[in-house]
Amino acid sequence: MALLTTSHAMVKALGDAMARYQQFRWSIAWASSGFPLCEALLKKRERIVQLAVGVHFYQTHPEFLERFIEDPTVHVILQPSGIFHPKIYLFENTRDDWACVIGSPNFTKAAFSENVEVAVYFDSTSAGANGAYDVLRRVIDEHWKAGEPVTKARLDSYWAIWKRKRQLLGQLDGKYGGKGGSPLLQLRY
């Protein structure tokens, strides 16, 4: 088991796993495109067995979803109760040869470059791995079954809402206190 505390360590762990393992089963809250790990995933997209991705708060970029229109292995989570917020990256060759990264990073450019994120890497040789594998497979399967394939109609609808919400979110960028920030956020208690 390894604790991943830098974006460099997380990029390396996921990149190495993408190179080594033949099957990918992921359950992620949000995703974006246009960064090296995403390009690596797209080059190995035939290895995706199950990928569940959420769209809460319109944080998943539509360009990511666009890459997976009508792909039966990729499901989008549209309406769960609560917020769909997992970050599970499971990689497999066999039941006895697998690795997993679980932690805070979404599959976004910011998570793997500028954000402060923490994750844990463990594999089939880690203590307690047998029980963990079964749980991971069950959880990812449940998430994936709760989703729906990305269709052109769903994506077109999402693009329209995403553009409207993006304008609102952009107004908040960089204004969490400090000079020019919201007076409410500058209060001292």
N, C-alpha and C positions, 0 to 999 in steps of 0.2 A: 504494500500500500504506500502511496506517496501523496503528500499534501502539495497541491499546486497553488502557489500564491502570486504568481506573476503571469502576465499575458503571454510572455515568451514560453513559460513552462506549459501553459494550457495549449498553446498553438502546437508545440512540439508533441505533447501527449496525444492530441487528436490527430495530428498529421501522421505520426508514427502508427497509430492504430488503424487509420484509413489505409495505410500502405500494407500492413500486416494481415488484417482480417478480411474475410471474404463476404461477411454479411453485416449489415448495419441495421440496428433497431433503435430508433431515437424517439423520445417524447420531449418536445421543447415548447416553451411558452411562445417565443418570438424568434423570427429569423429575418435576415436581410441578405442581400447579394452584393457582389462587387468587392469581395475581399478574398485573400488567398485560400483560406479553408473552404469557402463556398465553391471556389473554382475547383479545388481538389475533390469536393463532394460531387460536383457535376461531372467530372471526368470519370468518376467511379459510380455513377448513379445506378448501374446495373447491380450493384451490391446492396442497394437499399431494399430491405425486406418489409420493414414497417417504419414509417416516419409520420408521427402525429405532431402537428404544429398549430399553435393557438394564434388568435388574432385579437385578443382583448386589448382595449385601449388603442387599437389600430397601430400597434407597434410592429407587426410583421409587415415588411415591405411587399407590396403587390408584385414587384419584379421577381422576388423569390418564388412566390406562388405561381407566377406565369411560367416558370421553367418546368412546372409539374402538372400542367393542364392534362387531364385524362390519364395521369399516371396512377395505376391502381395501387401502388405501394405507398402513396403519399395521401394522407387525409388531413383535412383542416378541421379544427375544433371551432364550431360556430357559436353554440348556445349552451355551454354547460352551466350548471348552477355554480355560483362562486366564480373565482377567477382560475383559469387553466394556467398553471405557473410552474410545471416541472422542467427540469433540465437534466435529462438522463440520456447519455450517449453509450449504448451497448454495442460492442463489436464482437463478432463470433466467427470462429472457424468450425468448432464442434462444441458439444456440451461441456467438454473438458478443456477447451482452449478458447478463452474469451477474456475480454477486458471491458471495464466500464469507467466512465468519468461522470461523476455526479457533483453538482455544486451550484454556484450562482450564475455562471455565464449562459446567457441565451446564445443562440447561433446567429450572432450579429457582428458586424464589423467593429462596433464600439466595444463589445464584450471581449473581443480578442485583440484589442489594440490599446484603447485609452481608459477603459473603465477599471475600477478596482474590483476584482472578482476573486473568489476562492473556490477551489474544487478538490475533490479527492479522486485519485486514480487507484483502482484495485483490479485484480484479475483472478483467474481461476486458481492461482497458486496462493492467494491471500487466505488468511485464517477466516473461517466461516463462509468461504466462497460458495460451497454447494448450495446452502440454503438461500443465499443472496441471489444466486442465478435464477432459481425458480421464482422468487418474488419479483425480480426485475422483469422477467419474461411475462408474468401474469399482469403486472401493472402496465407495461407498455402495450400489451395486447388489449387490455381494457380501454386505455386511452385511444388507441388506434380505432377500435370498434365504435367508439363514441363519436368519431369524426366522419366526415364525408369527403369523397374525392373532390379535387379541385376541378371545377368545370368552367367553361368560358363564361357562362351566365353568372355563376357565383363570383368569379373574378371581376367581371365588369361591374357588378354591384359593389363589391368591396373597393375597387379603384375609386369609384365616385365618392363613397363615404370617406375613404382614406384621405383623399385630396382635401375635403372640407375639414376634417379633423386635424390634418397636418398643419393647416393655417393657424388653427387655435393653439396647437401645441408649440408651434414656432414662436408664438408671442411670449411663451414662458421661458424660452431658452436663455440661459445665462442670468436670470434675474432672481436668484434665490438668496437675497441678502447682499450686503456690500453696497458699493456705489451704484446707484441706479436701480437697486433692487426694490422689492416691495417693502413699504414701510412696516407692514405687519411682520415680515420676516426679519426685520432689523431690531425688533424689540428685545430688550434684555430683561430677564425675569430674576 
